[in-house]
Amino acid sequence: MKRIAVLDDYQGVVLGLPVWERLKGRATVEAFRDTLTDEEALVRRLTPFEIVVLIRERTRFPASLLRSLPRLEFLVMTGRNTGHVDISAATECGVMVTETGGSGAGPVELTIGLMIAAVRRIAQEDRGLRAGQWQSSVGIELSGKTLGILGLGRIGSRIAEFGRFLGMRVLAWGPTLTAERAAKSGAAFVPLETVFRESDVVSLHLRLSEQSRGLVTSAHLALMKPTAYLINTARGPLVDEAALVEALRERRIAGAALDVYDVEPLPPDHPLLGLENALLTPHLGYVTEEAYQVFFRQAVENIECYLDEQLPPRALNPETLTRRR
């Protein structure tokens, strides 16, 4: 029987899903709750396994790791983002890689929740109430304010709809965005600097790439109003995290709501944890029952096809199946 490893199951919930019963008698499945960042330790852990299931981008699979796992045959990604896996190296090593679909609602809904929670200071008021305080702050209304969106794709366009529903003026910027496409989402296409200068809330919805890494610099943060908020539910490295910490610490912006970070899980001594004007969640955007059902049902379907020596429907490098036969 094949041995399957599921990585980074932080909550210890994956193996409780009934879909794994479909592999009973054909494979054994072991889940790991911790995240190993040391490559040598990761090699030692994964050496016995032929199949590895990745929960989103929690563990990276560069060429060096793939070449150190000669027994590895099949890498099953959950979701559609592939930046954490070197697909070319996997193909060279004869390792098939597949992806799954997912629920797009989770990140949209979390962004909306963080936006409202930040400007109404919901987390701070909750802590204050438990400490015996009553109404310790004054929030702002989003109606009539300006929402700036970086990345007007599948998620960003939904956030634009939400902004318009609240009566917000919506600005947008993206590396490939056009004025025509922005107008279809009810947004005005403007330069990146204008988004930061004029927005009361800036929300990030870009893919992480070498071009977008570090896109939001200290200079962009300096353009923001002292009453403005930054929301990031996309990827941590889109923003210069040290510059953001300084802007929050010096209260040059009103606050930030973050679901993503440069290093995840967030280290216990990270300076963001000590900032009262930072609203933080542990990368919950896609962590919903509905998304997990899609992720792991389709992951198991991919594995079943592979075990049957059939091409999985979501294979990214199908030529490796022929090589394995």
Backbone bond lengths (Angstrom), bond angles and torsions (degrees), N, CA, C in turn:
res aa  C-N    CA-C-N  psi(-1)  N-CA   C-N-CA  omega(-1)  CA-C   N-CA-C  phi
1 M - - - 1.472 - - 1.523 110.19 -
2 K 1.327 115.35 146.81 1.449 121.15 175.75 1.523 109.86 -73.84
3 R 1.325 114.77 150.05 1.458 120.58 176.14 1.520 108.53 -106.92
4 I 1.337 115.39 131.19 1.464 122.31 -176.72 1.523 108.99 -116.26
5 A 1.327 116.85 131.35 1.464 122.36 173.22 1.523 109.13 -111.15
6 V 1.315 116.98 132.15 1.465 122.69 172.94 1.523 106.34 -107.49
7 L 1.328 116.95 121.73 1.454 120.85 -174.51 1.527 112.39 -98.00
8 D 1.331 113.95 148.00 1.475 122.21 168.58 1.519 113.57 62.06
9 D 1.311 116.63 41.76 1.471 121.06 175.32 1.523 107.62 -83.78
10 Y 1.331 116.45 74.58 1.463 122.37 -171.93 1.524 112.60 -50.33
11 Q 1.333 116.13 -43.45 1.467 120.34 -172.51 1.525 113.14 -89.87
12 G 1.324 117.77 -6.73 1.460 120.56 -179.21 1.517 112.55 66.47
13 V 1.343 116.98 39.22 1.463 120.21 -175.40 1.526 113.75 -112.34
14 V 1.329 117.02 -16.52 1.463 119.36 -168.80 1.520 112.58 -63.47
15 L 1.320 117.48 -46.78 1.465 119.41 -176.09 1.524 112.60 -71.27
16 G 1.331 117.37 -10.36 1.460 120.40 175.16 1.514 113.37 -79.68
17 L 1.330 117.26 -7.41 1.462 120.28 178.23 1.527 109.63 -76.09
18 P 1.325 118.73 132.71 1.469 121.15 -174.48 1.527 114.32 -65.04
19 V 1.330 118.44 -15.37 1.459 120.70 -174.97 1.528 112.57 -62.56
20 W 1.335 118.06 -24.96 1.460 120.25 -179.25 1.519 112.70 -67.80
21 E 1.338 117.73 -18.81 1.469 120.59 177.98 1.521 111.31 -59.63
22 R 1.328 116.69 -24.28 1.459 119.95 -179.02 1.523 112.56 -66.85
23 L 1.339 116.91 -17.43 1.463 120.57 179.64 1.527 112.83 -99.94
24 K 1.321 116.55 4.29 1.462 120.44 -177.60 1.526 110.03 -61.13
25 G 1.320 115.57 130.98 1.459 121.03 -179.09 1.512 113.81 86.03
26 R 1.334 116.82 -9.00 1.463 120.69 -178.83 1.525 111.87 -113.72
27 A 1.314 116.87 -25.00 1.458 120.70 -177.61 1.526 108.95 -159.04
28 T 1.315 115.88 154.78 1.459 121.12 171.67 1.524 108.23 -104.73
29 V 1.328 116.25 146.39 1.465 120.62 -175.29 1.522 109.17 -126.46
30 E 1.327 116.12 130.32 1.458 122.18 177.13 1.522 108.18 -127.94
31 A 1.323 116.52 133.18 1.466 121.36 -179.64 1.517 109.83 -110.58
32 F 1.325 115.91 143.46 1.461 122.70 178.94 1.525 108.55 -118.64
33 R 1.326 116.25 130.13 1.454 121.09 -175.52 1.519 113.17 -90.22
34 D 1.325 117.28 -22.66 1.457 120.07 -177.88 1.526 110.63 -91.97
35 T 1.332 115.58 165.25 1.456 122.10 177.88 1.524 108.66 -113.54
36 L 1.315 116.71 121.17 1.452 121.50 177.74 1.526 108.78 -94.42
37 T 1.321 116.29 125.67 1.458 120.57 178.12 1.521 111.94 -100.65
38 D 1.326 117.41 -16.72 1.460 121.58 177.96 1.527 108.98 -82.96
39 E 1.326 117.04 121.36 1.464 120.25 -174.13 1.527 112.07 -64.44
40 E 1.315 117.72 -38.11 1.465 119.68 179.72 1.530 110.91 -62.99
41 A 1.332 116.10 -40.95 1.466 119.70 177.69 1.526 110.58 -65.48
42 L 1.316 116.63 -37.05 1.462 120.84 178.97 1.527 110.57 -66.84
43 V 1.318 116.91 -39.74 1.471 120.19 176.95 1.517 110.19 -61.66
44 R 1.328 116.84 -44.87 1.475 119.50 179.34 1.521 110.93 -60.56
45 R 1.316 116.69 -39.96 1.463 119.52 -178.69 1.533 111.95 -68.25
46 L 1.320 116.67 -40.62 1.464 120.31 -169.65 1.524 113.83 -93.88
47 T 1.305 118.32 -8.89 1.473 120.41 -177.30 1.527 113.94 -52.74
48 P 1.347 120.69 -37.56 1.477 119.20 -178.07 1.530 114.79 -76.23
49 F 1.348 118.99 -7.94 1.459 120.58 -168.83 1.531 111.80 -101.51
50 E 1.344 114.40 139.49 1.465 120.65 173.69 1.527 112.20 -90.81
51 I 1.338 116.91 -25.96 1.457 122.23 -176.00 1.529 108.66 -128.38
52 V 1.321 116.10 132.43 1.466 120.98 178.01 1.519 108.78 -126.70
53 V 1.328 116.09 131.06 1.462 122.71 177.65 1.526 108.16 -106.37
54 L 1.324 116.02 124.86 1.456 121.75 -178.94 1.519 110.17 -103.39
55 I 1.310 116.74 129.46 1.468 120.48 173.34 1.520 107.50 -88.48
56 R 1.305 114.16 102.00 1.468 122.15 -178.89 1.533 111.07 51.45
57 E 1.349 118.43 -139.10 1.466 120.72 -173.71 1.515 113.48 -102.37
58 R 1.303 117.37 30.39 1.459 119.27 -174.52 1.534 112.51 -69.51
59 T 1.314 118.48 -31.01 1.470 122.10 175.93 1.524 108.76 -125.98
60 R 1.338 116.03 132.62 1.458 121.32 179.58 1.527 110.45 -87.14
61 F 1.333 116.01 145.41 1.457 122.12 176.79 1.529 109.20 -122.91
62 P 1.346 116.87 80.59 1.462 120.28 176.81 1.530 110.40 -76.35
63 A 1.316 115.51 174.58 1.462 120.84 -178.43 1.521 111.66 -58.27
64 S 1.334 117.31 -40.34 1.466 120.25 -177.54 1.518 112.07 -60.89
65 L 1.334 117.31 -39.17 1.457 120.13 178.68 1.527 110.99 -70.32
66 L 1.316 116.55 -44.53 1.468 120.31 -179.38 1.524 111.08 -60.34
67 R 1.317 118.07 -39.27 1.470 121.26 -179.25 1.512 112.61 -73.77
68 S 1.327 117.08 -13.55 1.467 121.22 179.16 1.518 112.69 -94.48
69 L 1.329 116.91 3.33 1.470 121.35 -178.08 1.531 109.37 -123.19
70 P 1.331 118.13 73.93 1.476 120.79 -176.29 1.518 114.08 -63.71
71 R 1.320 117.20 -20.24 1.463 119.73 -179.26 1.533 112.15 -84.08
72 L 1.316 116.31 -17.05 1.462 120.73 -176.30 1.531 110.56 -66.79
73 E 1.326 116.16 129.51 1.461 122.14 179.75 1.526 113.43 -115.34
74 F 1.337 116.03 -30.79 1.460 119.26 -166.50 1.517 109.29 -145.94
75 L 1.330 116.21 125.66 1.456 123.10 178.90 1.517 107.82 -115.83
76 V 1.318 116.88 117.89 1.463 122.66 -175.18 1.520 108.41 -108.15
77 M 1.321 117.02 110.47 1.456 121.32 177.73 1.527 109.49 -91.52
78 T 1.316 115.62 145.56 1.463 119.86 171.79 1.519 107.88 -103.03
79 G 1.317 116.03 129.28 1.458 121.19 -173.65 1.516 110.79 93.38
80 R 1.338 115.01 -176.12 1.460 120.77 -173.25 1.517 113.73 -110.16
81 N 1.320 119.29 -7.43 1.455 120.13 -179.96 1.524 110.35 -77.71
82 T 1.325 116.68 133.74 1.462 120.98 -174.60 1.521 113.58 -118.65
83 G 1.336 117.31 6.49 1.454 119.82 -174.11 1.513 114.67 -64.39
84 H 1.325 118.48 -18.85 1.466 121.04 -177.90 1.518 113.07 -89.77
85 V 1.333 118.02 -4.12 1.464 121.99 -178.62 1.522 109.06 -123.57
86 D 1.332 116.24 131.18 1.461 121.39 175.49 1.529 107.70 -81.36
87 I 1.324 116.03 93.69 1.466 120.65 -175.29 1.533 110.78 -63.35
88 S 1.317 117.83 -39.83 1.467 120.85 -179.76 1.519 110.78 -61.99
89 A 1.329 117.23 -44.13 1.463 120.62 178.95 1.524 111.09 -65.72
90 A 1.340 116.35 -39.07 1.468 119.32 177.51 1.529 110.23 -60.73
91 T 1.321 116.84 -42.21 1.459 120.83 179.45 1.521 110.55 -63.66
92 E 1.324 117.35 -42.86 1.458 121.44 177.52 1.535 111.54 -59.93
93 C 1.333 115.74 -35.23 1.467 120.76 -179.17 1.529 112.36 -85.08
94 G 1.326 117.05 -1.85 1.462 120.18 -178.25 1.506 113.99 75.41
95 V 1.333 117.50 23.58 1.464 122.26 -179.56 1.525 108.76 -98.13
96 M 1.319 116.75 117.31 1.462 120.08 176.47 1.526 110.06 -72.07
97 V 1.330 116.38 142.05 1.461 122.41 178.21 1.511 108.54 -125.58
98 T 1.326 116.39 131.50 1.456 121.13 176.04 1.522 109.72 -127.18
99 E 1.327 114.95 162.23 1.452 121.59 176.59 1.521 108.96 -124.34
100 T 1.328 116.06 178.98 1.462 121.20 175.08 1.523 108.58 -134.10
101 G 1.308 115.81 170.76 1.449 120.61 169.09 1.516 109.24 -78.93
102 G 1.305 115.91 -164.37 1.457 120.19 178.65 1.508 110.06 -174.89
103 S 1.305 116.04 174.25 1.455 121.26 177.83 1.515 109.04 -93.73
104 G 1.326 117.99 122.34 1.459 120.95 178.44 1.512 113.41 -82.37
105 A 1.330 116.70 -7.42 1.467 119.14 -175.44 1.517 112.41 -73.00
106 G 1.333 117.39 -35.06 1.459 120.72 -174.42 1.514 113.92 -57.27
107 P 1.334 119.74 -53.81 1.467 119.87 179.31 1.518 113.51 -61.64
108 V 1.328 116.75 -36.08 1.467 120.04 178.40 1.524 110.05 -63.39
109 E 1.316 115.80 -49.35 1.463 120.10 -177.29 1.523 111.75 -65.79
110 L 1.334 117.64 -38.14 1.461 119.51 178.40 1.525 110.67 -65.82
111 T 1.330 117.25 -41.62 1.462 120.47 178.17 1.523 110.99 -58.50
112 I 1.320 115.66 -44.99 1.468 120.04 178.54 1.526 110.50 -61.21
113 G 1.336 115.63 -44.64 1.460 119.77 179.96 1.522 112.13 -62.29
114 L 1.338 117.03 -43.82 1.457 120.30 -179.94 1.525 111.49 -66.16
115 M 1.326 116.02 -38.47 1.457 119.76 -179.40 1.532 110.35 -61.52
116 I 1.313 115.92 -48.33 1.465 119.65 -179.26 1.524 110.47 -67.43
117 A 1.337 116.52 -43.17 1.465 120.17 -179.03 1.527 111.49 -61.92
118 A 1.339 116.50 -36.46 1.462 119.33 -178.62 1.517 111.56 -68.28
119 V 1.332 117.32 -50.12 1.467 119.29 -173.42 1.527 111.96 -75.30
120 R 1.335 118.00 -24.05 1.467 120.60 175.95 1.524 112.52 -97.37
121 R 1.355 116.03 1.56 1.465 122.31 175.86 1.528 111.90 54.70
122 I 1.292 115.71 44.84 1.465 121.08 -175.01 1.525 111.66 -64.46
123 A 1.331 117.58 -45.49 1.468 119.46 -179.28 1.522 111.28 -63.47
124 Q 1.348 117.07 -42.05 1.461 120.23 179.96 1.519 111.20 -65.40
125 E 1.338 116.70 -40.16 1.461 119.49 179.21 1.526 111.47 -67.97
126 D 1.321 116.79 -35.15 1.469 120.01 176.07 1.529 110.42 -62.12
127 R 1.348 116.24 -46.54 1.466 119.36 179.26 1.526 110.56 -64.11
128 G 1.350 116.68 -40.93 1.454 119.82 -179.81 1.515 112.63 -63.82
129 L 1.324 116.73 -41.51 1.465 121.06 -179.49 1.524 110.58 -62.76
130 R 1.325 116.62 -41.41 1.471 120.16 179.25 1.531 111.58 -67.44
131 A 1.346 116.11 -22.79 1.463 120.68 179.55 1.525 112.33 -93.36
132 G 1.333 117.16 6.50 1.459 120.64 176.79 1.501 114.86 96.09
133 Q 1.346 118.28 6.07 1.460 120.86 178.80 1.529 109.68 -90.86
134 W 1.324 114.52 161.19 1.464 120.03 177.97 1.525 108.75 -138.47
135 Q 1.333 116.87 114.47 1.458 123.21 -179.08 1.534 111.43 55.41
136 S 1.321 115.18 78.42 1.460 120.16 -176.23 1.529 113.38 -96.95
137 S 1.339 117.80 -3.47 1.463 119.15 -178.05 1.522 110.18 -146.32
138 V 1.329 115.54 169.40 1.457 122.25 176.11 1.525 107.16 -122.60
139 G 1.325 117.04 118.64 1.457 120.98 -178.98 1.513 111.95 -86.16
140 I 1.343 115.00 -172.68 1.459 119.88 176.90 1.530 108.83 -125.48
141 E 1.327 115.38 157.87 1.457 120.96 174.00 1.521 108.87 -92.51
142 L 1.319 116.25 143.79 1.460 120.41 177.97 1.525 111.99 -82.24
143 S 1.312 116.85 -25.38 1.460 120.66 178.20 1.527 110.32 -58.08
144 G 1.325 115.35 128.66 1.450 120.27 179.77 1.513 114.37 86.76
145 K 1.337 117.23 -6.74 1.456 120.94 179.07 1.531 110.00 -89.99
146 T 1.334 115.66 177.21 1.461 121.91 -179.29 1.516 110.03 -109.84
147 L 1.326 115.41 128.05 1.461 122.85 177.43 1.522 108.80 -105.86
148 G 1.314 117.11 124.26 1.453 122.10 176.47 1.515 109.95 -107.08
149 I 1.335 116.59 130.39 1.457 121.57 -176.34 1.526 109.12 -121.65
150 L 1.325 116.02 126.37 1.460 121.35 173.52 1.521 107.64 -100.69
151 G 1.339 116.22 108.57 1.458 120.59 -177.32 1.508 110.52 98.72
152 L 1.328 116.50 103.69 1.457 120.61 -174.74 1.528 109.84 -110.80
153 G 1.336 115.11 50.33 1.451 120.52 179.29 1.514 112.14 -92.27
154 R 1.335 115.65 -142.89 1.463 121.21 -174.93 1.528 112.22 -58.45
155 I 1.333 117.15 -41.13 1.460 120.90 -178.67 1.523 110.69 -88.54
156 G 1.323 116.65 -46.33 1.455 120.08 -177.64 1.513 113.97 -58.99
157 S 1.339 116.46 -36.34 1.466 119.19 179.14 1.522 111.55 -67.07
158 R 1.331 116.81 -32.56 1.475 119.88 176.24 1.527 110.93 -69.33
159 I 1.314 116.42 -37.32 1.461 119.95 177.15 1.526 109.98 -65.87
160 A 1.326 117.10 -35.76 1.464 120.48 175.96 1.523 110.26 -61.52
161 E 1.335 117.00 -42.01 1.467 121.03 177.16 1.522 110.79 -59.23
162 F 1.326 115.71 -43.30 1.466 120.30 179.73 1.526 110.36 -62.96
163 G 1.337 116.33 -43.52 1.457 119.38 179.00 1.520 111.92 -59.81
164 R 1.337 115.76 -43.79 1.467 118.86 179.23 1.524 110.77 -65.70
165 F 1.340 116.72 -36.52 1.466 120.63 177.77 1.524 110.88 -59.41
166 L 1.324 116.58 -35.44 1.461 120.87 179.84 1.523 112.69 -82.49
167 G 1.331 116.53 -4.87 1.448 119.45 -178.48 1.514 113.06 85.26
168 M 1.326 116.80 28.28 1.456 120.88 179.53 1.529 110.63 -93.49
169 R 1.297 116.27 149.95 1.461 122.46 167.55 1.528 106.77 -79.07
170 V 1.315 117.69 132.89 1.464 120.93 -174.05 1.525 110.49 -116.00
171 L 1.327 115.50 123.20 1.455 123.21 173.19 1.525 108.91 -109.37
172 A 1.315 117.34 152.10 1.464 119.12 -179.38 1.518 110.67 -146.88
173 W 1.323 114.66 149.05 1.458 122.40 173.29 1.525 108.13 -142.89
174 G 1.315 116.23 146.11 1.453 122.48 173.49 1.500 109.01 -160.18
175 P 1.337 118.33 154.34 1.466 120.61 -176.13 1.519 114.12 -62.76
176 T 1.328 116.74 -26.09 1.469 119.91 178.31 1.524 112.10 -119.74
177 L 1.323 116.72 8.22 1.459 120.61 -177.37 1.526 110.67 -71.14
178 T 1.321 116.41 144.93 1.466 122.34 174.88 1.523 109.05 -118.44
179 A 1.310 115.52 163.39 1.457 120.54 178.19 1.518 110.90 -61.78
180 E 1.334 116.61 -37.61 1.468 120.93 -179.24 1.526 110.98 -64.60
181 R 1.336 116.49 -46.28 1.462 119.76 179.94 1.521 111.43 -65.87
182 A 1.317 116.94 -38.38 1.458 120.09 178.26 1.518 110.49 -63.51
183 A 1.330 116.26 -41.98 1.462 120.33 -178.98 1.517 111.80 -61.44
184 K 1.330 117.89 -33.71 1.465 121.31 178.93 1.527 111.58 -64.14
185 S 1.340 116.14 -26.48 1.466 120.48 177.02 1.524 112.03 -96.37
186 G 1.339 116.08 7.89 1.458 119.33 178.48 1.503 113.82 76.16
187 A 1.349 116.82 23.68 1.459 121.00 -178.64 1.519 110.04 -117.64
188 A 1.315 115.23 158.25 1.462 121.36 174.51 1.522 108.64 -100.17
189 F 1.317 117.07 125.74 1.457 122.00 178.85 1.534 108.81 -79.51
190 V 1.333 115.63 121.13 1.466 120.61 -176.58 1.523 108.88 -135.80
191 P 1.337 118.34 164.13 1.465 120.70 175.40 1.529 111.39 -60.70
192 L 1.326 115.56 155.70 1.460 121.37 -178.46 1.526 111.14 -56.26
193 E 1.320 117.18 -43.60 1.463 120.38 -178.26 1.528 111.57 -62.96
194 T 1.325 117.02 -33.79 1.455 120.57 179.33 1.526 111.12 -67.07
195 V 1.334 116.61 -37.42 1.464 120.27 177.11 1.522 109.67 -56.39
196 F 1.322 117.03 -47.93 1.466 119.98 -177.14 1.520 111.66 -72.56
197 R 1.295 117.52 -34.96 1.468 120.37 -176.60 1.523 112.46 -72.23
198 E 1.337 117.95 -35.90 1.464 120.30 -170.84 1.530 114.50 -104.80
199 S 1.316 118.33 -13.53 1.469 119.91 -173.04 1.518 112.04 -84.10
200 D 1.321 114.76 146.26 1.462 121.48 170.97 1.523 110.93 -89.63
201 V 1.324 116.35 -25.86 1.461 123.10 173.55 1.518 107.20 -136.55
202 V 1.346 116.86 129.40 1.459 122.20 174.64 1.522 107.57 -113.61
203 S 1.339 116.90 124.51 1.457 121.89 -177.17 1.522 109.69 -120.65
204 L 1.337 116.63 130.37 1.458 122.16 -174.53 1.531 111.15 -98.01
205 H 1.336 115.59 131.42 1.468 121.32 179.33 1.526 110.79 -145.29
206 L 1.335 115.81 46.09 1.455 122.48 -179.93 1.520 110.53 -104.19
207 R 1.317 116.49 152.49 1.464 120.89 170.12 1.527 108.76 -74.28
208 L 1.319 116.23 147.45 1.456 121.04 175.70 1.521 109.29 -83.73
209 S 1.315 116.60 126.68 1.460 122.98 177.24 1.522 107.21 -147.01
210 E 1.315 116.12 176.02 1.459 118.86 176.97 1.524 111.11 -62.82
211 Q 1.334 116.69 -28.25 1.455 120.44 178.85 1.527 112.52 -77.29
212 S 1.336 116.59 -33.81 1.469 119.27 -176.25 1.523 113.41 -94.35
213 R 1.330 117.82 -12.99 1.467 120.37 179.88 1.534 109.83 -60.56
214 G 1.332 116.22 128.26 1.456 120.55 -179.33 1.509 114.65 69.36
215 L 1.339 116.80 21.09 1.466 121.04 -177.17 1.518 112.19 -59.15
216 V 1.329 116.56 -44.15 1.464 121.19 -178.14 1.522 108.51 -88.00
217 T 1.314 115.99 108.46 1.462 122.40 -175.01 1.527 111.24 -102.72
218 S 1.324 114.87 177.07 1.468 119.79 176.06 1.523 111.08 -60.68
219 A 1.338 116.53 -32.11 1.467 119.84 179.13 1.522 110.92 -65.69
220 H 1.333 117.46 -39.05 1.469 119.70 177.64 1.526 110.68 -67.89
221 L 1.334 117.11 -42.42 1.460 119.91 179.00 1.523 110.93 -62.56
222 A 1.328 116.59 -33.23 1.465 120.61 179.70 1.524 112.48 -67.90
223 L 1.338 116.33 -21.62 1.462 120.37 178.23 1.524 112.48 -77.37
224 M 1.331 117.28 -18.42 1.464 120.17 -173.82 1.520 111.82 -71.55
225 K 1.317 114.64 149.93 1.456 120.62 174.86 1.533 109.52 -64.33
226 P 1.323 118.63 149.95 1.474 119.80 175.99 1.522 112.74 -66.40
227 T 1.336 116.46 -12.69 1.471 121.30 178.74 1.530 112.34 -99.72
228 A 1.343 117.21 4.78 1.472 121.01 -172.96 1.520 112.44 -92.56
229 Y 1.334 114.02 161.77 1.465 122.21 -178.15 1.531 110.08 -125.25
230 L 1.336 115.45 146.23 1.459 121.94 174.76 1.520 108.61 -111.28
231 I 1.344 116.80 129.98 1.459 122.24 178.63 1.528 107.76 -117.97
232 N 1.333 117.61 126.45 1.467 120.24 178.00 1.516 110.08 -131.72
233 T 1.336 115.47 106.51 1.464 121.44 173.13 1.532 110.08 -116.50
234 A 1.337 116.33 14.68 1.462 120.84 -177.20 1.529 109.73 -93.36
235 R 1.332 117.59 -86.10 1.462 122.77 178.38 1.516 108.79 -144.90
236 G 1.315 116.59 136.65 1.451 121.54 -177.47 1.514 114.70 -56.50
237 P 1.350 119.05 -48.03 1.466 120.52 -175.10 1.520 115.07 -67.24
238 L 1.332 118.74 -1.26 1.456 119.55 171.69 1.528 111.23 -64.62
239 V 1.331 116.10 -23.80 1.469 122.21 -173.89 1.527 109.29 -116.14
240 D 1.316 116.44 140.60 1.464 121.13 170.38 1.531 106.96 -67.62
241 E 1.328 116.14 99.48 1.460 120.50 -171.24 1.523 111.97 -64.33
242 A 1.321 118.37 -39.31 1.464 120.99 179.27 1.529 110.68 -63.33
243 A 1.327 116.39 -39.79 1.464 120.29 178.33 1.520 110.78 -66.07
244 L 1.322 117.18 -37.74 1.464 120.60 178.50 1.526 110.57 -66.28
245 V 1.329 116.64 -41.99 1.467 119.89 177.78 1.521 110.07 -57.76
246 E 1.323 117.13 -44.53 1.459 120.83 -179.74 1.529 111.60 -65.15
247 A 1.330 116.92 -41.07 1.466 119.66 179.42 1.520 111.07 -63.42
248 L 1.323 116.83 -38.28 1.464 120.85 178.18 1.526 111.07 -71.93
249 R 1.316 115.68 -43.23 1.466 120.13 -178.04 1.523 110.76 -62.58
250 E 1.328 116.21 -39.20 1.461 120.60 -179.38 1.523 112.30 -88.85
251 R 1.335 116.09 2.04 1.470 123.52 178.41 1.531 111.65 55.54
252 R 1.328 115.01 39.15 1.462 119.54 173.88 1.521 111.30 -78.60
253 I 1.337 117.17 -16.40 1.464 123.11 167.64 1.523 106.93 -129.39
254 A 1.331 115.90 160.41 1.469 119.23 -174.40 1.521 112.30 -71.08
255 G 1.337 116.61 -34.70 1.452 117.29 -178.05 1.515 111.43 176.77
256 A 1.323 114.14 174.70 1.462 121.72 176.18 1.518 108.05 -142.21
257 A 1.331 114.94 146.70 1.462 121.87 173.08 1.522 106.82 -121.57
258 L 1.317 116.66 118.36 1.460 122.02 -170.21 1.516 111.38 -126.45
259 D 1.330 115.01 135.15 1.464 121.10 174.00 1.523 111.25 -114.66
260 V 1.337 117.06 -6.74 1.461 122.07 -173.40 1.523 109.62 -136.95
261 Y 1.352 115.83 152.52 1.457 121.09 -171.06 1.524 110.32 -145.77
262 D 1.336 115.52 164.89 1.458 120.06 177.80 1.525 111.15 -60.86
263 V 1.326 116.46 -44.25 1.472 122.61 179.00 1.517 108.09 -119.23
264 E 1.311 116.29 126.88 1.467 121.42 177.92 1.530 109.85 -129.48
265 P 1.344 116.80 139.56 1.464 129.19 -6.91 1.539 111.66 -58.14
266 L 1.305 114.85 153.39 1.454 121.68 -177.59 1.530 109.45 -64.99
267 P 1.345 118.79 126.37 1.469 120.85 -179.68 1.526 111.23 -59.52
268 P 1.337 118.02 144.60 1.474 121.06 -175.42 1.521 114.05 -65.05
269 D 1.336 118.07 -17.42 1.462 120.33 179.41 1.522 112.28 -103.64
270 H 1.322 117.59 17.52 1.456 120.26 -176.41 1.525 110.34 -68.00
271 P 1.341 118.33 137.54 1.476 120.38 -177.13 1.513 114.26 -62.83
272 L 1.324 118.80 -25.30 1.466 119.83 178.04 1.523 111.33 -59.08
273 L 1.326 117.41 -31.37 1.468 121.29 -175.91 1.528 112.08 -67.26
274 G 1.314 116.97 -19.41 1.459 119.76 -179.18 1.516 114.47 -98.36
275 L 1.341 116.25 6.51 1.462 119.70 -176.38 1.529 110.82 -100.87
276 E 1.316 116.19 120.29 1.467 121.66 -177.60 1.519 112.09 -66.12
277 N 1.328 118.08 -27.42 1.464 121.51 -177.23 1.529 112.76 -94.71
278 A 1.324 116.91 15.84 1.465 121.94 173.92 1.521 108.85 -111.36
279 L 1.326 116.02 118.86 1.462 122.37 175.83 1.526 107.25 -95.98
280 L 1.321 118.29 120.24 1.460 122.00 -169.40 1.522 112.01 -123.36
281 T 1.332 115.88 135.23 1.462 121.61 171.25 1.528 108.37 -129.83
282 P 1.350 118.88 152.15 1.465 122.55 -171.92 1.527 113.92 -87.94
283 H 1.319 117.79 65.93 1.472 124.47 178.68 1.530 110.84 49.84
284 L 1.321 114.88 63.31 1.468 122.01 -176.67 1.519 113.58 -97.16
285 G 1.342 117.73 0.42 1.460 119.88 -171.20 1.513 114.59 -49.88
286 Y 1.322 117.23 -46.90 1.461 120.90 -177.70 1.522 112.37 -104.02
287 V 1.330 118.00 4.52 1.467 121.04 -175.08 1.527 108.87 -86.52
288 T 1.333 115.04 80.88 1.457 122.15 176.15 1.524 108.64 -133.43
289 E 1.310 116.37 158.29 1.464 120.38 178.16 1.526 110.76 -59.11
290 E 1.335 115.90 -40.18 1.464 119.56 -177.14 1.531 111.23 -65.82
291 A 1.341 116.71 -43.57 1.464 119.76 179.95 1.522 110.89 -66.12
292 Y 1.335 117.31 -41.60 1.469 119.85 -180.00 1.524 111.19 -64.09
293 Q 1.320 116.76 -36.57 1.464 118.99 177.82 1.524 110.72 -61.14
294 V 1.337 116.69 -43.35 1.463 120.36 178.54 1.522 110.49 -67.41
295 F 1.329 116.84 -48.10 1.464 120.68 -177.65 1.528 111.39 -52.41
296 F 1.329 115.50 -54.23 1.463 118.13 -168.32 1.520 113.27 -86.76
297 R 1.323 117.74 -23.70 1.462 118.30 170.71 1.522 109.83 -64.60
298 Q 1.325 116.47 -46.46 1.450 118.99 -179.34 1.532 111.60 -72.72
299 A 1.335 117.52 -31.14 1.465 119.83 175.31 1.523 110.49 -61.80
300 V 1.326 116.58 -45.02 1.462 120.47 179.22 1.526 110.69 -66.80
301 E 1.316 117.49 -37.89 1.470 119.82 176.26 1.532 110.75 -60.46
302 N 1.326 116.30 -41.88 1.467 119.95 176.75 1.522 111.34 -61.61
303 I 1.337 116.46 -42.90 1.462 120.66 -179.94 1.522 110.77 -65.15
304 E 1.326 117.10 -42.16 1.468 119.96 178.60 1.521 111.40 -58.89
305 C 1.318 116.47 -44.69 1.468 119.82 178.23 1.518 110.59 -60.72
306 Y 1.315 116.42 -42.95 1.459 119.98 -178.44 1.531 110.67 -63.88
307 L 1.324 116.29 -44.05 1.464 119.75 179.02 1.527 111.61 -63.76
308 D 1.314 116.62 -29.51 1.471 121.33 177.16 1.527 112.32 -84.96
309 E 1.334 116.00 5.61 1.476 122.24 -178.12 1.525 111.76 58.89
310 Q 1.328 114.39 34.13 1.457 121.00 174.15 1.519 108.68 -111.20
311 L 1.309 116.58 156.60 1.456 120.85 -179.02 1.520 110.24 -74.79
312 P 1.335 118.59 119.42 1.463 119.98 176.31 1.527 110.59 -61.78
313 P 1.325 117.11 143.98 1.477 119.91 -175.64 1.517 113.82 -66.09
314 R 1.327 117.81 -17.74 1.463 120.48 -176.47 1.529 111.32 -117.35
315 A 1.338 115.81 32.87 1.466 120.23 179.29 1.525 111.08 -73.83
316 L 1.324 116.27 137.58 1.463 121.88 178.82 1.522 112.21 -96.37
317 N 1.325 118.09 -21.02 1.465 121.99 177.78 1.533 109.22 -137.67
318 P 1.327 116.98 70.59 1.465 121.36 -172.27 1.521 114.71 -59.92
319 E 1.331 118.33 -21.06 1.460 119.97 -178.56 1.523 112.96 -63.34
320 T 1.334 117.37 -20.24 1.460 119.55 -178.91 1.519 112.39 -71.55
321 L 1.325 118.79 -22.08 1.467 120.82 178.39 1.520 110.24 -64.45
322 T 1.312 117.20 -45.16 1.457 121.66 178.47 1.526 110.85 -62.04
323 R 1.322 115.97 -37.90 1.456 120.81 -179.15 1.514 111.01 -65.89
324 R 1.340 117.89 -31.25 1.461 121.23 -177.16 1.523 112.10 -79.68
325 R 1.309 118.19 -22.35 1.465 121.43 -175.59 1.519 111.41 -69.90
